[in-house]
Structure formats: C-alpha cells, structure tokens
Amino acid sequence: MYGSEFPTPAAGSAQTYDDVVLSRRSIRGYKPDPVPEALVREILQIAIRAPSNVNTQPWNFYVITGAPLDRIRAENLENAQASASGVHSTYDGVHRARQIEIAKQLFGAMGIERHDQDKRRWWVLRGFRQYDAPVSIVVTYDRTIGSGPEAACFDCGSVTNALVNAAWARGLGCVINGQGTLHPAVLREHGQIPDDQAIMTCVAMGYPDDTFAANAVVSTRKSVDEAAVFIGFEA
C-alpha cells in the first residue's frame, strides 16, 4: 500500500486527531534541513501528556543532532560492518509474516530485488545510520522504577506514539528505530546518557524527502475483529 492518498501534512495545517493517526506513516528518507530546537520542544511538550502508570512518567529524552549524531552514525556503522551484524528476527508465526510483508513493500518501493544482497545490505546499514535523519531522539526510562520495568516499557511506548503523531501533525516525519540502539555504548558516550537510564528505543526525525520511494509505503493493520474480543455486549 502506498501513500499518495495520505500526503505529508503541511506544518500548521488544521487536522483532527483521526487525520493525524490515519495519515501518519514511518519515514525512512529525510531532507538534510535542520529541525529547530524550539519545534522539537513543542513536540515533546505534547508527547509528555501521554498517560503513564500511576502518573510515574518514567520517560526521558536525549535529543541529538549535529556533530554528536554524526559520530553516533559513524561508530554504529563501523561496529555493524565489523561484526557483519544486521537485524535478526526473533519473531515467528503471524508476527514474522507481518515483518516479511512490510519488508517486501519497502524493497518493492525501492526496487531492491530479492537476490541483490548489496542493496539489501545497504538498506540494513541505513538503520544504523539513523536513516540519515537530522535528529535522533533516544527514549529512556529511569532504572530506579521500583515496580519493575514492564510498566515503564509500556509507558515509553505510550509517549513514543504521542511523539511521532505530534511530529507528523507539524510536518515532520519519524521512524521508531530500535536498530539504532543495538550499540548502546555508542549512544551513551555521544548522547551523554548516564547509566541510571535504561535505553528503550530511538526515533529518527526530520522533514520527509518526498522523492524517497519508501516514504510512500503505508503498512497494513490487522482488523479490529482480529485484534479485539468483545465480551458482554450481546443484548
């Protein structure tokens, strides 16, 4: 599925919440234009209204750009190439099938053939480079949370969802990029992330490059009937 029916919103355009959620898509190709700090602050101000377990708000954000982000890209890439590492799936069954489905959509959009290992490798390495986005936001949570990490991880998912939607409403694209956390020591050094913070994920952010074919891909979703069980609604 491709995104011509879901254009990237213009910054400041009037949209409903439904408009944002239904039109948002993951962006993997960015313009080099810098993103103003004030705009990122505005987005985070909206995102932190996300709900959290008993209002613990365990999340923190390390917003990285410029030379520090360039160093992260270079060292992640060096480490990935040295170890020949990629993204190895631990999913199986229907979850693995969905992962394969979106990979096929992306490779199809980019014209990457199944047998073209060089281009497939190029694609994987882009994730270690934070997709060349001008901003990377590392989402962490406080290790001191006393009730265990499960609720904190859930809360980080909640705030990250709010973050990417708030960015989209302001004309910015994002992709949630767990691949960018596979070398956490690099993030900690150049992102100044202390040991009392557990790294959850990172989010690449920037202005979408509308000429980058993969940006038009819209992933499919399972239906409500597949996802939900309704109990007690019968007359």
Kinemage of the C-alpha trace (Angstrom):
@kinemage 1
@onewidth
@group {chain A} dominant
@subgroup {mainchain}
@vectorlist {calphas} color= white
{ca met a 1} P 0.000 0.000 0.000
{ca tyr a 2} L 1.401 3.372 -0.941
{ca gly a 3} L 0.831 6.813 0.475
{ca ser a 4} L -0.376 9.083 -2.328
{ca glu a 5} L -3.766 9.155 -0.624
{ca phe a 6} L -2.077 10.171 2.635
{ca pro a 7} L 0.099 13.204 1.856
{ca thr a 8} L 2.527 14.519 4.428
{ca pro a 9} L 0.659 17.285 6.294
{ca ala a 10} L 1.842 20.840 5.896
{ca ala a 11} L 3.183 22.348 9.096
{ca gly a 12} L 0.441 24.242 10.877
{ca ser a 13} L -2.386 22.764 8.815
{ca ala a 14} L -5.657 22.094 10.635
{ca gln a 15} L -6.117 18.372 11.300
{ca thr a 16} L -8.221 16.252 13.575
{ca tyr a 17} L -6.646 13.572 15.733
{ca asp a 18} L -8.067 10.954 13.381
{ca asp a 19} L -6.462 12.721 10.412
{ca val a 20} L -3.055 12.502 12.055
{ca val a 21} L -3.349 8.862 13.119
{ca leu a 22} L -4.735 7.654 9.795
{ca ser a 23} L -2.270 9.570 7.620
{ca arg a 24} L 0.940 9.051 9.625
{ca arg a 25} L 3.482 6.643 8.201
{ca ser a 26} L 7.065 5.728 9.015
{ca ile a 27} L 9.608 7.935 7.249
{ca arg a 28} L 12.964 6.434 6.259
{ca gly a 29} L 14.295 9.166 3.953
{ca tyr a 30} L 14.845 12.764 5.086
{ca lys a 31} L 15.781 16.149 3.760
{ca pro a 32} L 19.038 17.453 5.264
{ca asp a 33} L 17.264 20.553 6.627
{ca pro a 34} L 17.896 21.051 10.355
{ca val a 35} L 14.958 20.832 12.737
{ca pro a 36} L 14.715 23.818 15.124
{ca glu a 37} L 15.141 23.029 18.801
{ca ala a 38} L 12.004 25.049 19.585
{ca leu a 39} L 9.946 22.781 17.331
{ca val a 40} L 11.272 19.611 18.996
{ca arg a 41} L 10.480 21.138 22.383
{ca glu a 42} L 6.938 21.837 21.230
{ca ile a 43} L 6.541 18.240 20.063
{ca leu a 44} L 7.856 16.854 23.354
{ca gln a 45} L 5.546 19.170 25.293
{ca ile a 46} L 2.621 17.493 23.545
{ca ala a 47} L 4.085 13.981 23.823
{ca ile a 48} L 4.567 14.104 27.588
{ca arg a 49} L 0.816 14.449 28.009
{ca ala a 50} L 0.742 10.703 27.303
{ca pro a 51} L -0.724 8.574 30.100
{ca ser a 52} L 1.564 6.576 32.365
{ca asn a 53} L 1.124 4.012 35.107
{ca val a 54} L 0.026 5.837 38.290
{ca asn a 55} L 1.497 9.011 36.751
{ca thr a 56} L 5.080 7.800 37.190
{ca gln a 57} L 6.218 9.420 33.893
{ca pro a 58} L 9.400 7.307 33.796
{ca trp a 59} L 10.499 8.562 30.368
{ca asn a 60} L 13.372 10.833 29.431
{ca phe a 61} L 14.565 12.028 26.020
{ca tyr a 62} L 18.067 12.620 24.707
{ca val a 63} L 17.652 14.770 21.596
{ca ile a 64} L 20.761 14.516 19.419
{ca thr a 65} L 21.737 16.367 16.261
{ca gly a 66} L 24.791 17.810 14.521
{ca ala a 67} L 28.307 16.539 15.213
{ca pro a 68} L 27.346 14.181 18.098
{ca leu a 69} L 24.785 12.451 15.873
{ca asp a 70} L 27.348 12.201 13.075
{ca arg a 71} L 29.712 10.446 15.484
{ca ile a 72} L 26.963 8.028 16.517
{ca arg a 73} L 26.237 7.244 12.859
{ca ala a 74} L 29.914 6.639 12.052
{ca glu a 75} L 30.598 4.386 15.049
{ca asn a 76} L 27.341 2.433 14.679
{ca leu a 77} L 28.193 1.836 11.041
{ca glu a 78} L 31.748 0.805 11.871
{ca asn a 79} L 30.550 -1.626 14.538
{ca ala a 80} L 27.864 -3.079 12.282
{ca gln a 81} L 30.296 -3.615 9.423
{ca ala a 82} L 32.962 -5.092 11.690
{ca ser a 83} L 30.538 -7.615 13.171
{ca ala a 84} L 28.629 -8.209 9.929
{ca ser a 85} L 25.550 -7.593 12.061
{ca gly a 86} L 22.106 -6.984 10.730
{ca val a 87} L 18.623 -7.192 12.155
{ca his a 88} L 17.971 -10.822 13.044
{ca ser a 89} L 14.321 -11.538 13.704
{ca thr a 90} L 13.189 -13.317 16.846
{ca tyr a 91} L 9.584 -13.329 15.679
{ca asp a 92} L 7.754 -16.329 14.292
{ca gly a 93} L 4.308 -17.260 13.043
{ca val a 94} L 1.975 -14.467 12.028
{ca his a 95} L 4.249 -11.843 13.580
{ca arg a 96} L 7.150 -12.902 11.389
{ca ala a 97} L 4.798 -12.906 8.395
{ca arg a 98} L 3.870 -9.272 9.061
{ca gln a 99} L 7.546 -8.366 9.346
{ca ile a 100} L 8.238 -10.004 5.990
{ca glu a 101} L 5.232 -8.282 4.444
{ca ile a 102} L 6.469 -4.777 5.265
{ca ala a 103} L 9.998 -5.688 4.125
{ca lys a 104} L 8.583 -6.770 0.758
{ca gln a 105} L 6.672 -3.497 0.468
{ca leu a 106} L 9.764 -1.443 1.240
{ca phe a 107} L 12.061 -3.417 -1.043
{ca gly a 108} L 9.477 -3.247 -3.800
{ca ala a 109} L 9.175 0.529 -3.469
{ca met a 110} L 12.965 0.905 -3.576
{ca gly a 111} L 13.439 -1.531 -6.459
{ca ile a 112} L 15.592 -3.880 -4.368
{ca glu a 113} L 15.471 -7.377 -5.834
{ca arg a 114} L 15.475 -10.461 -3.639
{ca his a 115} L 18.844 -11.609 -4.975
{ca asp a 116} L 20.527 -8.190 -4.663
{ca gln a 117} L 22.485 -8.696 -1.455
{ca asp a 118} L 24.476 -5.479 -1.842
{ca lys a 119} L 21.375 -3.300 -1.893
{ca arg a 120} L 19.796 -5.288 0.923
{ca arg a 121} L 22.928 -4.751 2.981
{ca trp a 122} L 22.829 -1.037 2.096
{ca trp a 123} L 19.251 -0.901 3.389
{ca val a 124} L 20.131 -2.579 6.678
{ca leu a 125} L 23.079 -0.269 7.278
{ca arg a 126} L 20.873 2.799 6.813
{ca gly a 127} L 19.147 1.881 10.062
{ca phe a 128} L 22.468 2.003 11.904
{ca arg a 129} L 22.940 5.489 10.423
{ca gln a 130} L 19.595 6.581 11.902
{ca tyr a 131} L 18.327 6.777 8.311
{ca asp a 132} L 20.422 9.938 7.915
{ca ala a 133} L 17.750 11.901 9.786
{ca pro a 134} L 18.880 15.287 11.147
{ca val a 135} L 17.588 14.451 14.644
{ca ser a 136} L 17.607 11.292 16.736
{ca ile a 137} L 15.634 11.126 19.959
{ca val a 138} L 16.741 8.402 22.345
{ca val a 139} L 13.884 7.385 24.640
{ca thr a 140} L 14.984 6.107 28.045
{ca tyr a 141} L 13.396 5.294 31.377
{ca asp a 142} L 14.652 5.562 34.940
{ca arg a 143} L 16.222 2.328 36.167
{ca thr a 144} L 15.140 3.342 39.669
{ca ile a 145} L 11.495 2.479 38.915
{ca gly a 146} L 10.696 0.184 41.816
{ca ser a 147} L 7.821 -1.871 40.434
{ca gly a 148} L 9.829 -3.493 37.622
{ca pro a 149} L 10.430 -2.429 34.038
{ca glu a 150} L 7.242 -3.757 32.442
{ca ala a 151} L 5.093 -0.720 33.237
{ca ala a 152} L 7.936 1.651 32.375
{ca cys a 153} L 8.365 -0.007 28.964
{ca phe a 154} L 4.634 0.283 28.338
{ca asp a 155} L 4.748 3.967 29.299
{ca cys a 156} L 7.674 4.582 26.947
{ca gly a 157} L 5.611 3.075 24.136
{ca ser a 158} L 2.767 5.402 25.016
{ca val a 159} L 4.922 8.531 24.976
{ca thr a 160} L 6.707 7.471 21.775
{ca asn a 161} L 3.388 7.036 19.999
{ca ala a 162} L 2.398 10.523 21.124
{ca leu a 163} L 5.755 11.883 19.965
{ca val a 164} L 5.571 10.549 16.397
{ca asn a 165} L 1.979 11.716 15.990
{ca ala a 166} L 2.739 15.209 17.332
{ca ala a 167} L 5.678 15.435 14.925
{ca trp a 168} L 3.535 14.347 11.970
{ca ala a 169} L 0.929 16.981 12.777
{ca arg a 170} L 3.700 19.585 12.451
{ca gly a 171} L 5.041 18.418 9.093
{ca leu a 172} L 7.842 16.229 10.458
{ca gly a 173} L 8.298 12.526 9.844
{ca cys a 174} L 9.660 9.874 12.179
{ca val a 175} L 10.533 6.218 12.279
{ca ile a 176} L 10.875 4.270 15.508
{ca asn a 177} L 14.300 2.730 15.075
{ca gly a 178} L 15.215 0.034 17.562
{ca gln a 179} L 18.088 -0.862 15.239
{ca gly a 180} L 19.725 2.383 16.274
{ca thr a 181} L 20.083 1.096 19.863
{ca leu a 182} L 21.975 -2.110 19.041
{ca his a 183} L 25.262 -0.447 20.074
{ca pro a 184} L 24.189 1.251 23.329
{ca ala a 185} L 27.709 2.195 24.439
{ca val a 186} L 27.947 4.470 21.392
{ca leu a 187} L 24.660 6.155 22.283
{ca arg a 188} L 25.688 6.596 25.903
{ca glu a 189} L 29.031 8.162 25.030
{ca his a 190} L 27.920 10.650 22.400
{ca gly a 191} L 24.360 11.150 23.668
{ca gln a 192} L 25.562 11.757 27.246
{ca ile a 193} L 23.167 9.115 28.577
{ca pro a 194} L 24.005 8.101 32.168
{ca asp a 195} L 23.925 4.525 33.433
{ca asp a 196} L 20.843 5.177 35.566
{ca gln a 197} L 18.852 5.426 32.312
{ca ala a 198} L 17.708 2.264 30.526
{ca ile a 199} L 17.658 2.782 26.759
{ca met a 200} L 14.267 1.846 25.342
{ca thr a 201} L 14.385 2.897 21.683
{ca cys a 202} L 15.285 5.783 19.446
{ca val a 203} L 13.262 7.827 16.991
{ca ala a 204} L 14.684 9.279 13.787
{ca met a 205} L 13.064 12.637 13.000
{ca gly a 206} L 13.203 15.183 10.204
{ca tyr a 207} L 11.425 16.668 7.231
{ca pro a 208} L 10.313 13.884 4.860
{ca asp a 209} L 12.002 13.625 1.482
{ca asp a 210} L 9.024 13.079 -0.797
{ca thr a 211} L 11.319 11.765 -3.557
{ca phe a 212} L 12.391 8.804 -1.386
{ca ala a 213} L 10.147 5.988 -2.607
{ca ala a 214} L 9.927 4.038 0.656
{ca asn a 215} L 8.317 7.030 2.358
{ca ala a 216} L 5.134 6.354 0.395
{ca val a 217} L 4.713 2.886 1.884
{ca val a 218} L 1.823 2.522 4.298
{ca ser a 219} L 1.899 -0.645 6.378
{ca thr a 220} L -1.250 -2.699 6.698
{ca arg a 221} L -3.005 -3.309 10.015
{ca lys a 222} L -4.906 -6.297 11.258
{ca ser a 223} L -8.619 -5.732 11.665
{ca val a 224} L -10.483 -4.942 14.857
{ca asp a 225} L -12.083 -8.389 14.642
{ca glu a 226} L -8.601 -9.962 14.628
{ca ala a 227} L -7.307 -7.800 17.465
{ca ala a 228} L -10.251 -7.459 19.855
{ca val a 229} L -12.562 -9.727 21.816
{ca phe a 230} L -15.870 -8.132 22.866
{ca ile a 231} L -17.497 -9.506 25.985
{ca gly a 232} L -20.912 -8.687 27.446
{ca phe a 233} L -22.180 -6.593 24.538
{ca glu a 234} L -24.867 -9.032 23.459
{ca ala a 235} L -28.472 -7.949 24.062
